[in-house]
Amino acid sequence: MRGKSTYSRLSVASAKAFAAFASVVALSLVGSATVVHADTPVAAADSEPSSRRHRECATPSIDRLQQWLASGEGATAPPTGSLLVRKGRGYAAEVDFLGTDWHVVVVWLGNQFEAQADLSRSAGFWLTYGATDDLYVQLRPASHWSGGDKWLVRVPSTGGRLVRKFFSFSPDKWTWLPELGKPSYPFASALAEARGLVFVGKTPNEIEFRGLRVHGYRPPCR
């Protein structure tokens, strides 16, 4: 009787293990369109989980960021104004860089120009995007907003595929370009009074943004 009981318990355990394995396989097959990982392709899903939609603002936004703007610097399509377009139940920010001038796209972290955020304790940000060429993202502080002499990091080309990539706020990851000038302030100042993330590039590029989540920071809806 003892041996039979042990065999029964093993059979039940094996069945549970097989069921768990089957459920994992099923999730990996049916959930691949919405689950994304760093530096891996993202399927262009037409719908977002309801939990994310509830976190968005009442007006068009991506991860509660409402201001995705073509600044008018460099030839872009659209040339100025909001880049937000409807995609399924959410929004994307789409822009084409045209020509070989410096092009500028601005994202206000506080959803208005006068606002700023203290990101001193933030580890970095997740960016979901697609780009046909390399570009850069600058972290611009309120006290040194204008000009190109900013701390920046390269945003690599994805070959046009959507990927999700993490960008660390560790100071050794950020640099500057001689062509744009060396910042006159430390990187810590940019973190402490961050007004916006500014995407720049000087090569033709087709860019789409689907997500931008800053660790430890929740943008206020306006």
Residue pairs with C-beta under 8 A, 6 or more apart in sequence:
32 43
33 43
33 45
34 43
34 45
34 49
36 42
36 128
36 163
36 164
37 164
38 126
38 164
38 165
38 166
39 163
39 164
39 165
40 163
40 164
41 161
41 162
41 163
42 128
42 161
42 162
42 163
42 164
42 210
43 162
44 87
44 162
45 88
46 87
46 88
46 89
47 88
47 89
47 90
48 88
48 89
48 90
52 90
53 89
53 90
55 63
55 64
56 63
56 64
56 90
57 64
57 66
57 111
57 221
57 222
58 221
59 66
59 221
59 222
60 66
60 82
60 84
60 86
60 91
61 84
61 91
61 221
62 68
62 84
62 90
62 91
62 92
62 93
62 209
62 210
62 211
62 212
63 211
63 212
63 213
63 219
64 111
64 218
64 219
64 220
64 221
65 107
65 108
65 109
65 111
65 212
65 219
66 111
66 219
66 221
66 222
67 82
67 106
67 107
67 108
67 111
67 112
68 82
68 83
68 84
68 93
68 105
68 106
68 107
68 209
69 80
69 81
69 82
69 83
69 105
69 106
69 107
69 108
70 76
70 78
70 79
70 80
70 81
70 83
70 95
70 104
70 105
71 80
71 104
71 105
71 106
72 79
72 80
72 104
73 101
73 102
73 103
73 104
74 97
74 98
74 99
74 101
74 102
74 103
74 104
74 202
75 97
75 98
75 99
75 101
75 103
76 95
76 96
76 97
76 98
76 103
76 105
77 95
77 96
77 98
78 95
83 93
83 94
83 95
83 105
83 209
84 91
84 92
84 93
85 91
85 92
85 93
85 94
87 210
90 210
92 208
92 209
92 210
93 105
93 208
93 209
94 207
94 208
94 209
95 103
95 105
95 207
96 204
96 205
96 206
96 207
97 103
97 133
97 135
97 201
97 202
97 203
97 204
97 205
97 206
97 207
98 204
99 204
100 202
100 203
100 204
101 202
102 148
102 180
102 200
102 201
102 202
103 200
103 201
103 202
103 205
104 198
104 199
104 200
105 198
105 199
105 200
105 207
106 196
106 198
106 199
107 196
107 197
107 198
107 199
107 212
108 115
108 195
108 196
109 115
109 116
109 117
109 194
109 195
109 196
109 197
109 214
109 217
109 219
110 116
110 117
110 195
110 219
110 220
111 219
111 220
111 221
111 222
112 222
113 195
115 195
115 220
116 141
116 142
116 193
116 194
116 195
117 194
117 195
117 214
117 217
118 191
118 192
118 193
118 194
119 169
119 191
119 192
119 194
119 214
119 216
119 217
120 188
120 191
120 192
121 216
122 169
122 191
122 214
122 215
122 216
122 217
123 168
123 169
123 215
123 216
124 166
124 167
124 168
124 169
124 170
124 214
124 215
125 166
125 167
125 169
125 197
125 212
125 213
125 214
125 215
126 164
126 165
126 166
126 167
126 211
126 212
126 213
126 215
127 137
127 155
127 164
127 165
127 166
127 167
127 209
127 211
127 212
128 162
128 163
128 164
128 209
128 210
128 211
128 212
129 155
129 158
129 162
129 163
129 165
129 207
129 208
129 209
129 210
129 211
130 158
130 160
130 161
130 162
130 163
130 206
130 207
130 208
130 210
131 155
131 156
131 157
131 158
131 160
131 205
131 206
131 207
131 208
132 157
132 158
132 159
132 160
132 204
132 205
132 206
132 207
133 157
133 201
133 203
133 204
133 205
134 154
134 155
134 156
134 157
134 201
134 203
135 154
135 155
135 199
135 200
135 201
135 203
135 205
135 207
136 152
136 153
136 154
136 155
136 177
136 199
136 200
136 201
137 152
137 153
137 155
137 167
137 197
137 198
137 199
137 200
138 148
138 150
138 151
138 152
138 197
138 198
138 199
138 200
139 150
139 151
139 152
139 174
139 187
139 190
139 191
139 194
139 197
140 150
140 190
140 194
140 195
140 196
140 197
140 198
141 185
141 189
141 190
141 192
141 193
141 194
141 195
142 193
142 194
142 195
143 185
143 189
143 193
144 150
144 183
144 184
144 185
144 189
144 190
145 195
145 196
147 181
148 177
148 179
148 180
148 181
148 200
149 176
149 180
149 181
149 182
149 183
149 184
150 176
150 180
150 183
150 190
150 198
151 174
151 175
151 176
151 183
151 187
151 190
152 174
152 175
152 176
152 177
152 180
152 200
153 167
153 173
153 174
153 175
155 165
155 167
155 199
156 165
160 206
162 208
162 210
164 211
167 173
169 191
171 187
171 188
174 187
176 182
176 183
183 190
197 212
199 207
